[in-house]
Amino acid sequence: MGKRHISLKDLANELGVSISTVSRALKNHPDISPEMTKKIKALAEERNYTPNPLAMGLLRQQTKMIGVIVPDINTHFYSSIISGIEKVAKEHGYFIVISSSNESMAKEIESVKNLQRSRVEGFIVCLSQETNDFSHFDQLIKNEIPLVFFDRVCEELDVSNVLANGQDATKKITQHFYENGCRRIAYISGPEHLNISQNRKVGYLNGLKECGLEYDENLLVHCNLSINDAKEATRKLLRLDGKPDAIFGVNDTIAFAAMLEVKKQGYKIPDDISLAGFTDEFHSIVVDPPLTSVSHPTFQMGEEAARLFFESLKEGKNLNKKVMLPIDLVVRQSSLRK
C-alpha cells in the first residue's frame, strides 16, 4: 500500500467486499455479521486506517472548512484577526484555510476559485487594495454560500460586514492634533476606492470642521499602501510652501514610512511635525518616539466575522448584517508637544 493514506476502498478491495460493507462494519452496524465486522476491524488496525474527514464531509456536503482571504498574512493586524476567526471556528468544530491575495485582485479571484475547489463551506474576506470589481463574489451570493467581509468591505453587496469606526477614529486624531497646537493637519490615505479610505476621510473632514480649520486639498494625499509610496507622499507634503505640522496615516505602516522621511529631512517629531497612525501595531511602542495610534479591535473583529459566518450558515443564506466596532485613540509621544 506504500505510505499513502489507506482508504475504505483499499480495505474493501483487499477483503473482496463492498465499500459500504466496510463502512458499516467499522460503525458496528447490525446488518454486518460479527465475524465480518471483526475481520474488517482487524485489517483496518493492521493497515493503520484512519477516517478521512474531508471525504466524509463531502459525502455529507459538509467539510467543516472556512476559506479566509486576507491581503497579507505577515502583519500582526491580520494575524490577530485570523486568530479571532479561528477561535470561534474551533468552538463550532470547524477549521480555517487561509489564502493571501498579496494586495492583488487577480490573486484574490484565484484564491476564491482555489478555495471553492477545496470545498470550503463559505468565505470570510478582507478585500485587496486593487479590488474595484466584485463580480467574483456574485456566484457565491447567488448560490447562498456564506460570505462575510471585514475591514475592507463592499457595502453594496447583500452580505454581512464587520467594520471598525474609522470615521470616529480619524475625527478624534484630528481633534487631538488641534488640541496639541497643530493647525496644518495632513492625511496620507490609501487608494480612493477603498471603503476604509473613504470613511476615514469623512472623519478627517468632520474633525477639521469641528476644530474650525479650513480643508486644504493639498494636505490630503493618497498612496498604494506600500512603504515607498508612503515616503513619496510624505515628501510631497514636505515640499508644500505651507508644510504640515501634523501627519497621520491610514495605517501604521504608512505612519512609520512618514516617520522615516520626516526624520531624514531633519524635522523633529513632534516638535516640528506630529505623527499618528492607525491600527496600533506592536511596533508603535518600539519606534522613536513611540507612535500615537488608533487601537483597532482586531481579535474581536475576527470573532465577530466568524459569528456572522455561522449565523449565515445556520440560516442557509447571507444575512446582510452590519457590525461596527468602537475604537480607542492611544496617545504616545509622537503627537504630544512640549
Secondary structure, DSSP 8 states (H G I E B T S, - for coil): -TTS---HHHHHHHHTS-HHHHHHHHTT-TTS-HHHHHHHHHHHHHTT----HHHHHHHTT---EEEEEES-SSSHHHHHHHHHHHHHHHHTT-EEEEEE-TT-HHHHHHHHHHHHHTT-S-EEE---TT----GGGHHHHHTT--EEEESS--TTSSSEEEEE-HHHHHHHHHHHHHHTT--SEEEEE--TTSHHHHHHHHHHHHHHHHTT----GGGEEE--S-HHHHHHHHHHHHTSTT--SEEEESSHHHHHHHHHHHHHTT--TTTT-EEEEEE--GGGGTSSS--EEEE--HHHHHHHHHHHHHHHHHHTS----EEEE--EEE--GGG---
